[in-house]
Amino acid sequence: MIRFAATRWRLPITMNPINWAYGTSLVPIPDTTSVLMSLPSGGRPRWCVVDLVTGQMTGGTGMPGHLRAAAFPTPGRGDDRPWVLGTHGLGRLELAPKSTITEVTRKGIGTYPSTLLPLGDGLLGIGHRHGRSLLLVSTSDGAPVIRLKVAGPDIAYPLSDQRIRILGPHHAQATDVDVTTVKVVARHQMPYGKHVHHANSAVTALLGERAGYENAGGVWHIVPRRVAVLDPQSLTTGREAPAPPDAVEVLGSDQDDRLVITNHHGLVLLDPATLAPAATYQLSRRIRGAALCPGRNLAALLGGDDQDDALHMVTW
């Protein structure tokens, strides 16, 4: 039997959390037990690093807007400083001697992007999961290189011959990009989905169908019906099972290879063989964000209303 334990870490918030708008992204820092996260609009500091085990919080400065994503380079291959994407720009993350964002690029980045994709060959991709284009920027200085027509860029992974495949489940399309010529070389249909995750040569996806529109901006809603493992090359479906109720995101896999999925109130662990629910941890109120420390049985859930201004550290 899987048993959960939780610790509640109070966040340094000086305002009523019910006013939280943008700024609740949680990003795990590789090979650590810490996460990067934004704090509510108007909060000070604007972002911080939280060690989930000790509860130590270190405030940061210089974030261009609210944190949306981060890209961590492979150690020992040039500049080891990560890139971070905010709602109004791109910058370098520095955690020592103090936590700050440097070398910020705002011009040409656009506003409210949501994804930052390592593409290899000195390139990063910046886009939005609901958008229809991808801005390529240089990893040397963050300068824009070219904007490509790419539908709903969510994740990217390498194929062969210098090609990168970019999955856009919101638009049911995958796009192959040649990073040496910075051109789109192929497009493929894929199932509609809410979220996809790539690890260990497999793609795990929350698949569903288009429903009504979310807002007046013409963005439709995807209702997850299935959790499935897709072949990264053919995009055909292998194993699949019904999605947990109110499924939102695939966080990754824990140290026992169980899939970790979020719903509106917490975590659902799925058996790696059958994809059936193995255990569930739920808060009494809806969450605003979650993160999994890859390869660990350790996750963070961000409380999301005026009664909960805390980060919940969950182990199992």
C-alpha positions in Angstrom: 0.0 0.0 0.0 1.2 3.5 -0.9 1.2 5.9 2.0 1.5 9.6 1.6 3.0 12.2 4.0 2.7 15.9 3.7 4.3 19.0 5.1 2.8 22.5 4.7 5.4 25.3 4.0 4.0 28.8 4.5 4.8 31.1 1.6 6.1 34.7 2.1 3.0 36.4 0.9 1.9 39.8 2.1 -1.4 39.9 0.3 -4.6 37.9 0.1 -3.9 34.8 -2.1 -7.5 35.0 -3.6 -6.0 37.8 -5.8 -3.5 35.4 -7.4 -3.7 35.8 -11.2 -0.6 34.9 -13.2 2.4 33.7 -11.3 1.9 30.2 -10.0 4.2 28.2 -12.2 6.3 25.6 -10.4 9.5 24.3 -12.0 11.7 21.6 -10.4 15.4 22.2 -10.4 17.1 19.0 -11.7 19.1 16.8 -9.3 17.8 18.7 -6.3 14.8 18.7 -4.0 14.0 22.4 -4.8 11.6 24.2 -7.1 11.5 27.6 -8.7 8.2 29.4 -8.4 6.5 32.8 -8.9 4.6 34.5 -6.1 1.2 36.3 -6.5 0.9 39.6 -8.3 2.0 42.3 -6.0 3.9 39.9 -3.7 7.5 40.5 -2.6 9.7 38.9 -3.6 8.3 38.2 -7.1 9.8 34.7 -7.2 11.7 32.3 -5.0 13.5 29.0 -4.7 11.9 26.5 -2.2 13.7 23.4 -0.9 10.8 21.0 -0.5 12.5 19.0 2.2 13.7 21.7 4.5 11.2 24.5 3.6 14.0 27.0 3.1 12.9 29.8 0.8 15.3 32.2 -1.0 13.8 35.2 -2.7 14.9 36.3 -6.1 15.0 39.4 -8.2 15.0 40.4 -11.9 12.3 38.1 -13.3 10.8 39.6 -16.5 7.2 39.1 -15.4 6.0 35.9 -13.8 7.9 32.6 -14.2 6.5 30.3 -16.9 9.2 27.8 -17.8 12.9 27.0 -17.5 15.5 25.2 -19.6 18.5 23.6 -17.8 21.5 22.8 -20.0 23.6 19.6 -19.8 26.4 20.2 -17.3 29.8 20.6 -18.8 28.7 21.7 -22.2 29.4 25.4 -22.2 27.5 27.9 -20.1 25.8 25.9 -17.3 23.4 28.7 -16.3 19.7 27.9 -17.0 17.4 30.0 -19.1 14.1 31.1 -17.6 11.0 32.4 -19.4 8.8 35.0 -17.8 5.6 36.5 -19.1 7.5 39.4 -20.5 10.9 38.1 -21.5 13.8 35.6 -21.3 16.8 35.7 -19.0 19.6 33.7 -17.3 19.0 32.2 -13.9 21.8 32.7 -11.3 21.4 31.2 -7.8 24.8 32.3 -6.4 26.0 34.5 -4.8 22.4 35.6 -4.9 19.2 34.6 -6.7 18.7 36.8 -9.6 17.9 36.9 -13.4 20.5 38.5 -15.7 20.9 39.1 -19.4 17.2 39.7 -19.8 15.9 39.9 -23.4 12.4 41.4 -23.8 12.3 42.7 -27.4 10.8 40.3 -29.9 9.9 37.7 -27.2 6.2 38.6 -27.1 3.9 38.6 -24.1 2.5 35.7 -22.1 4.5 32.8 -23.7 4.1 29.5 -21.8 6.7 27.1 -23.2 10.5 27.2 -23.4 11.9 24.2 -25.4 15.6 23.2 -25.7 16.1 22.4 -29.4 19.8 21.7 -29.6 22.3 23.3 -32.0 22.4 26.4 -29.8 18.7 27.1 -30.1 15.7 27.5 -27.7 12.0 27.6 -28.8 9.5 30.0 -27.2 5.8 29.6 -27.7 2.4 29.1 -26.2 0.5 25.8 -25.9 -2.5 27.4 -27.6 -0.5 29.4 -30.1 0.4 28.7 -33.7 4.1 29.8 -33.9 7.4 29.2 -32.3 10.2 31.8 -31.8 13.7 30.4 -32.1 16.3 32.2 -30.0 20.1 31.7 -29.6 21.3 30.1 -26.4 24.4 32.2 -26.5 22.7 35.6 -25.9 18.9 35.0 -26.1 18.6 37.0 -29.3 15.7 36.1 -31.6 16.7 34.1 -34.7 13.5 33.3 -36.6 9.8 32.6 -36.0 8.4 29.4 -37.5 4.8 28.2 -38.0 4.4 25.6 -35.3 1.0 24.7 -33.9 0.7 24.7 -30.1 4.3 23.9 -29.1 4.2 22.0 -25.8 7.2 19.6 -25.8 10.2 18.9 -28.1 12.5 15.9 -28.5 15.2 14.8 -31.0 14.7 12.5 -33.9 17.5 11.8 -36.3 19.4 13.8 -38.9 19.3 17.0 -36.7 15.5 17.0 -36.6 13.5 18.0 -33.6 9.8 16.9 -33.2 7.5 19.4 -31.5 4.2 18.2 -30.2 1.2 20.5 -30.2 -1.7 18.4 -28.7 -4.0 21.4 -28.4 -4.1 21.6 -32.2 -3.6 17.9 -32.8 -0.4 18.5 -34.8 3.3 17.5 -34.6 5.9 19.6 -36.4 9.4 18.4 -37.4 12.1 21.1 -37.6 15.6 20.8 -39.0 17.7 22.8 -36.6 20.6 23.2 -39.0 18.5 25.0 -41.6 15.9 26.3 -39.1 13.1 25.2 -41.3 10.0 23.1 -40.9 10.5 19.8 -42.8 7.3 17.9 -42.0 3.9 18.0 -40.2 1.9 15.1 -38.8 -1.5 14.6 -37.3 -1.7 13.4 -33.7 -4.7 13.0 -31.3 -6.1 16.0 -29.5 -4.7 16.3 -26.0 -4.6 18.3 -22.9 -0.9 17.7 -22.1 2.1 15.5 -23.2 5.3 14.5 -21.5 8.4 13.0 -23.0 10.9 10.8 -21.0 12.8 7.5 -21.4 12.0 7.4 -25.2 8.3 7.5 -24.7 5.5 10.1 -24.9 2.8 10.0 -22.3 -0.3 12.0 -23.1 -3.7 13.0 -21.8 -5.8 12.6 -24.8 -9.4 13.8 -25.4 -11.6 15.8 -27.6 -12.5 19.3 -28.3 -15.3 20.8 -26.3 -16.7 24.3 -26.1 -14.6 27.5 -26.2 -12.8 28.6 -23.0 -13.2 32.3 -23.7 -14.0 35.0 -26.3 -10.5 34.6 -27.8 -11.5 31.5 -29.6 -9.5 29.0 -27.6 -11.3 25.7 -27.3 -11.2 23.4 -24.3 -9.8 19.8 -24.4 -11.5 17.3 -22.2 -9.1 14.5 -21.2 -10.6 11.1 -21.7 -7.6 8.8 -21.9 -4.1 8.5 -20.7 -1.9 6.9 -23.3 1.7 6.0 -24.2 2.5 7.1 -27.8 5.4 6.0 -29.9 7.7 9.0 -30.4 8.3 8.2 -34.1 5.0 7.1 -35.4 2.8 8.8 -32.8 0.6 5.7 -32.7 -1.0 4.7 -29.4 0.3 1.8 -27.4 -0.9 1.3 -23.9 -3.9 3.4 -22.8 -6.5 3.6 -20.1 -9.3 5.9 -19.0 -7.9 9.2 -17.7 -8.4 10.0 -14.0 -11.4 12.3 -13.4 -10.5 16.0 -13.9 -7.0 15.1 -15.1 -4.8 18.2 -15.9 -1.2 17.4 -16.4 1.4 14.6 -16.6 4.2 15.6 -14.2 6.5 12.6 -15.0 7.5 9.4 -13.3 8.5 8.7 -9.7 11.4 6.5 -8.5 9.2 3.3 -9.0 8.3 4.3 -12.6 4.7 5.1 -11.7 3.2 7.9 -13.7 2.3 11.0 -11.7 -0.7 13.0 -13.0 -2.4 16.0 -11.4 -6.1 16.7 -11.2 -7.8 19.8 -9.8 -7.1 18.8 -6.2 -3.9 16.8 -6.1 -2.0 13.8 -7.4 -2.9 10.5 -9.0 -0.2 7.8 -9.3 -0.7 5.3 -12.1 0.6 1.7 -12.3 3.4 1.7 -15.0 2.1 -1.5 -16.6 -1.7 -1.0 -16.6 -1.9 2.8 -16.3 -4.6 2.2 -13.7 -4.7 4.4 -10.6 -2.5 3.0 -7.9 -2.9 5.8 -5.3 -4.4 9.3 -4.9 -3.5 12.3 -2.7 -6.0 15.1 -2.7 -6.3 18.5 -0.9 -9.7 19.7 0.2 -9.4 22.8 -2.1 -8.3 23.2 -5.7 -4.6 23.6 -6.4 -3.0 26.2 -8.6 0.1 24.3 -9.6 2.2 21.2 -9.0 5.7 19.9 -9.6 7.4 16.6 -9.3 11.1 16.1 -8.5 12.0 13.7 -11.4 12.8 10.2 -10.3 11.8 10.9 -6.7 8.7 10.2 -4.7 8.5 13.9 -3.9 6.1 16.5 -5.3 4.9 20.0 -4.5 1.3 21.2 -4.6 0.4 24.9 -4.5 -2.6 25.9 -2.6 -5.0 28.1 -4.5 -7.5 30.1 -2.6 -7.9 32.6 0.2 -7.6 29.9 2.9 -4.4 28.4 1.6 -1.2 30.4 1.1 1.1 27.4 1.3 3.2 25.0 -0.7 2.5 21.4 0.2 5.4 19.0 0.1 4.1 15.5 -0.5 6.1 12.3 -0.2 5.2 8.6 -0.6 
